[in-house]
Amino acid sequence: MSLDKATVRRIAHLARIEVPDSALEPLAQELSGIMGWIEQLREVNTDAVAPMTGGTDMKLAWRKDVQTDGDKPEKVLANAPDRHEAFFAVPKVVE
């Protein structure tokens, strides 16, 4: 399938893409090449090929939801600009 400049201009308009007139001809050639590849793919016999439902049949490995770090309030609060006992102190933002 060969696309002309008018068709490419219409596609760009529908896609809300601004394409300058000087770029229409190269874009038309590139899109025509892509359409040619698609036409070649249509010729491949896929009758015996089952449709894919995903990339693989693997399942994600789950991990236990356990606490691996913590109970170190002094380390956590070491970089706090201001603290009150074992908490971050922040300025009041709502009156």
Buried (B, 14 or more C-beta within 10 A) or exposed (E): EEBEEEBBBEBBEEEEEEBEEEEBEEBBEEBBEEEEEEEEEEEEEEEEEEEEEEEEEEEEEEEEEEEEEEEEEEEBBEEEEEBEEEEEEEEEEEE
